[in-house]
Amino acid sequence: MKKNRFGYIILSKITAMRIFLTSTILLFSFISCYSQTDTDAGITDLEKNELRVNVISFIAFSGLEADYEYLFSEEASFGVSLLTRIGNPDDLDLIRNFSITPYYRQYFSRRYARGFFVEGFGMILRREETFLNFFNGTESEEVQRETNVALGISVGGKFLTKGGFVAEVFTGIGRTLSSDDDFFFSNIIARGGISLGYRF
């Protein structure tokens, strides 16, 4: 999917905004339903490990994102997420090739590490963006690459079955600690999706 520089920037901003708004609406819809119908699923407090895969990253963005989370209390946890791109670099303007994201979560529920949560995260990321340049009637392709560090915050909801199956929806935003002006949205990093996994 080739674009000129101006067209790429406009499309990417529109895409990012739509994804953020859609994720936010879905998040609060799920949380609202969960708060009305959830009951204690009978999961013991000894089950403190979770493995999950972000299905939105895989389906929509050709990226593979896996999470490990350790629940050290009924209200708090820490974890790490690993994302790598496995498909076409132009798919829906995904510009992160790789990222590793440690995070801390605080849960607001009477049940063990489930329901609504707030997350603080850090991210080490590698990203790239391709431009088409036109000069004196000649077309050339330019690839910009950057490694950076970002900090941000997310909100989400986690749902758990009696068998230990986990589903969560979350959305968040962060800011890089440094930026390259050649990148669109150079200071802004999005985090979010729908993840499925297992607690053990």
Long-range contacts (C-beta under 8 A, 24 or more apart in sequence): 1-90, 2-130, 2-132, 2-141, 3-132, 4-131, 4-132, 4-134, 5-131, 5-132, 5-133, 8-93, 8-129, 8-131, 8-184, 9-184, 11-93, 12-93, 12-95, 12-184, 12-185, 13-184, 13-185, 15-92, 15-93, 16-93, 16-185, 16-188, 16-190, 19-190, 19-192, 20-171, 20-173, 20-190, 20-192, 23-169, 23-170, 23-171, 23-192, 23-193, 24-171, 26-169, 26-194, 27-155, 27-156, 27-157, 27-169, 27-170, 27-171, 30-157, 30-159, 30-169, 31-115, 31-116, 31-157, 34-115, 34-157, 34-159, 35-115, 35-116, 38-111, 38-114, 38-115, 38-159, 40-111, 41-111, 41-160, 41-161, 41-162, 42-162, 43-112, 43-160, 43-162, 43-164, 43-199, 45-74, 45-112, 47-164, 47-199, 47-200, 48-72, 49-199, 49-200, 50-79, 50-166, 50-197, 50-198, 50-199, 50-200, 51-197, 51-198, 51-200, 52-166, 52-168, 52-195, 52-196, 52-197, 52-198, 53-195, 53-196, 53-197, 54-81, 54-83, 54-193, 54-194, 54-195, 55-193, 55-194, 55-195, 55-196, 56-192, 56-193, 56-194, 57-83, 57-193, 60-91, 60-92, 61-85, 61-87, 61-91, 61-92, 61-94, 62-86, 62-87, 62-88, 62-91, 62-94, 63-87, 63-94, 63-96, 65-193, 65-195, 67-195, 67-197, 69-105, 71-112, 71-113, 71-199, 73-113, 74-107, 74-111, 74-112, 74-113, 75-106, 75-107, 75-108, 75-113, 76-104, 76-105, 76-106, 76-107, 76-113, 77-104, 77-105, 77-107, 77-113, 78-102, 78-103, 78-104, 78-105, 79-103, 79-105, 89-128, 89-130, 90-130, 95-127, 95-128, 95-129, 95-183, 96-125, 96-126, 96-127, 97-126, 97-127, 97-128, 98-125, 98-126, 99-123, 99-124, 99-125, 99-126, 100-124, 101-191, 103-154, 107-158, 111-160, 113-158, 114-158, 114-159, 114-160, 115-157, 115-158, 116-155, 116-156, 116-157, 117-155, 117-156, 117-157, 117-158, 117-170, 118-153, 118-154, 118-155, 119-153, 119-154, 119-155, 119-156, 119-170, 119-172, 120-151, 120-152, 120-153, 121-151, 121-152, 121-153, 121-154, 121-172, 121-174, 121-191, 122-149, 122-150, 122-151, 123-149, 123-150, 123-151, 123-152, 123-174, 123-189, 123-191, 124-148, 124-149, 125-149, 125-150, 125-189, 127-183, 129-182, 129-183, 129-184, 144-180, 144-182, 144-183, 146-180, 146-183, 148-176, 148-177, 148-178, 148-179, 149-176, 149-177, 149-178, 150-174, 150-175, 150-176, 150-177, 150-189, 151-175, 151-177, 152-189, 152-191, 154-191, 154-192, 160-199, 164-198, 164-199, 164-200, 165-196, 165-197, 165-198, 165-199, 166-195, 166-196, 166-197, 166-198, 166-199, 167-194, 167-195, 167-196, 168-194, 168-195, 169-193, 169-194, 169-195, 170-195
